[in-house]
Amino acid sequence: MYMTEGNLVKYRNMDGELVYGITMSDVFIHSCVTEDYEAIRVLWTDDGTETNERIETLLNPAEEGIGFA
């Protein structure tokens, strides 16, 4: 899958509600204290927050509750 701005992401929150987000960036390397990883910035439609989501998590079919819509 080609990931860029405008892709739709879905997430099932703690209440079991399906929430959608829109990717706001191309894939980039996110640096944190313990490791660097590929990420994409997501704007969540339920509360307007932006988060960096791991590409590995979004593409993993075994990961329940989050992924590309």
Backbone bond lengths (Angstrom), bond angles and torsions (degrees), N, CA, C in turn:
res aa  C-N    CA-C-N  psi(-1)  N-CA   C-N-CA  omega(-1)  CA-C   N-CA-C  phi
1 M - - - 1.443 - - 1.518 109.40 -
2 Y 1.315 116.36 135.31 1.452 121.82 176.69 1.524 108.62 -87.30
3 M 1.309 117.91 122.62 1.452 122.07 -176.38 1.515 110.63 -109.08
4 T 1.304 115.50 126.06 1.451 121.97 179.57 1.524 108.90 -153.99
5 E 1.309 117.85 -175.59 1.457 121.27 177.60 1.519 110.59 -57.82
6 G 1.334 116.10 140.13 1.455 121.15 174.03 1.517 116.13 96.08
7 N 1.338 118.12 -3.07 1.467 119.63 175.99 1.528 109.49 -71.68
8 L 1.330 115.84 150.59 1.455 121.53 179.54 1.526 109.74 -96.56
9 V 1.336 115.80 131.92 1.460 123.24 179.46 1.527 107.27 -118.91
10 K 1.338 115.90 144.06 1.471 119.21 176.19 1.519 109.64 -121.13
11 Y 1.333 114.55 152.32 1.455 121.15 -177.92 1.523 108.08 -148.96
12 R 1.316 117.07 133.74 1.463 120.97 175.19 1.528 107.61 -99.23
13 N 1.341 115.46 115.92 1.465 119.44 -175.44 1.531 112.06 -79.64
14 M 1.323 116.57 -177.47 1.470 121.83 -176.18 1.530 112.56 -62.83
15 D 1.319 117.27 -25.10 1.464 121.69 179.17 1.521 112.28 -86.82
16 G 1.332 116.46 0.71 1.453 121.04 -179.78 1.515 114.10 82.98
17 E 1.321 117.36 6.78 1.464 121.57 179.66 1.522 110.18 -83.67
18 L 1.318 115.77 141.76 1.458 120.79 177.85 1.523 108.73 -86.48
19 V 1.323 116.26 123.90 1.455 123.42 -179.29 1.522 107.86 -117.15
20 Y 1.321 116.33 140.78 1.468 120.65 179.45 1.520 110.49 -110.83
21 G 1.317 114.74 151.21 1.449 121.99 175.93 1.516 109.42 -137.42
22 I 1.307 115.87 161.15 1.461 122.71 179.56 1.522 107.72 -119.99
23 T 1.335 116.31 131.28 1.461 119.22 178.64 1.524 109.04 -68.79
24 M 1.323 114.96 136.42 1.462 121.65 -174.92 1.531 112.70 -113.99
25 S 1.331 117.09 9.25 1.465 120.35 -178.71 1.517 109.22 -155.03
26 D 1.290 115.21 168.90 1.450 120.89 167.38 1.529 106.81 -81.72
27 V 1.306 117.00 171.39 1.462 121.68 177.31 1.528 109.21 -63.30
28 F 1.335 116.43 138.34 1.459 121.59 178.09 1.525 108.64 -142.47
29 I 1.305 115.95 167.14 1.461 121.55 176.25 1.522 107.89 -90.90
30 H 1.332 115.44 118.18 1.467 121.87 178.37 1.526 107.85 -94.77
31 S 1.305 116.18 126.83 1.468 121.15 -179.95 1.516 109.85 -103.98
32 C 1.315 115.58 129.32 1.458 120.07 173.35 1.525 107.93 -133.35
33 V 1.297 117.23 -178.45 1.460 121.92 -172.93 1.524 112.16 -60.67
34 T 1.336 117.64 -42.88 1.460 120.22 -172.42 1.516 114.55 -93.25
35 E 1.343 118.10 -24.68 1.466 119.71 -177.23 1.525 111.29 -165.54
36 D 1.313 115.44 165.56 1.458 123.16 171.45 1.521 107.41 -109.64
37 Y 1.335 117.32 142.46 1.460 120.05 179.90 1.528 110.73 -150.74
38 E 1.340 115.99 159.14 1.450 121.16 176.60 1.520 109.01 -74.30
39 A 1.328 115.75 133.55 1.457 120.43 -177.83 1.520 109.58 -141.86
40 I 1.323 114.40 169.16 1.458 121.94 174.02 1.527 106.88 -141.40
41 R 1.314 116.79 142.01 1.463 121.50 -177.96 1.522 108.75 -84.60
42 V 1.360 117.07 132.15 1.466 122.09 -177.40 1.522 109.67 -123.54
43 L 1.338 116.42 132.78 1.464 123.48 172.66 1.524 107.21 -99.01
44 W 1.339 117.00 118.45 1.457 122.17 -177.25 1.524 110.19 -88.85
45 T 1.347 115.57 131.50 1.459 120.99 -173.21 1.526 113.25 -76.42
46 D 1.321 118.65 -18.22 1.464 119.51 -177.00 1.527 113.10 -76.24
47 D 1.331 116.68 -37.12 1.467 118.71 -176.52 1.527 114.12 -132.02
48 G 1.326 117.24 0.72 1.461 120.78 176.21 1.514 115.17 76.51
49 T 1.329 117.60 10.51 1.465 119.60 178.91 1.523 110.46 -82.26
50 E 1.323 115.34 155.34 1.463 121.47 174.06 1.518 108.50 -114.27
51 T 1.339 115.23 137.04 1.461 120.50 177.75 1.517 109.42 -133.51
52 N 1.326 116.02 158.86 1.459 122.27 171.27 1.519 107.00 -96.00
53 E 1.319 117.30 120.59 1.462 121.91 -179.14 1.518 109.72 -110.15
54 R 1.319 116.13 138.14 1.460 121.47 178.96 1.531 110.50 -68.50
55 I 1.314 116.26 131.97 1.465 120.99 175.83 1.521 109.92 -61.72
56 E 1.316 116.66 -40.84 1.468 121.90 179.95 1.530 110.84 -55.88
57 T 1.315 117.61 -41.51 1.465 122.10 179.74 1.518 111.08 -69.63
58 L 1.323 117.18 -44.76 1.466 121.15 -177.59 1.526 112.81 -64.30
59 L 1.327 117.05 -32.18 1.466 120.90 -177.21 1.525 113.67 -92.38
60 N 1.322 117.85 -7.20 1.459 121.93 -176.49 1.535 110.47 -81.71
61 P 1.354 118.61 111.77 1.468 120.46 -179.39 1.524 113.13 -65.43
62 A 1.318 118.62 -20.51 1.460 121.69 178.65 1.530 111.99 -80.20
63 E 1.302 116.93 -14.04 1.468 121.84 -179.85 1.530 108.59 -78.83
64 E 1.309 116.47 112.02 1.463 120.68 -176.74 1.521 110.90 -85.94
65 G 1.317 116.26 139.10 1.454 120.78 171.87 1.510 116.60 94.97
66 I 1.338 118.27 -10.25 1.455 119.61 179.40 1.517 109.48 -145.95
67 G 1.331 116.01 144.13 1.456 120.59 178.47 1.507 111.37 167.12
68 F 1.304 116.92 179.79 1.455 120.71 176.75 1.517 109.44 -76.83
69 A 1.326 116.88 138.21 1.465 121.76 -178.17 1.525 110.49 -83.69
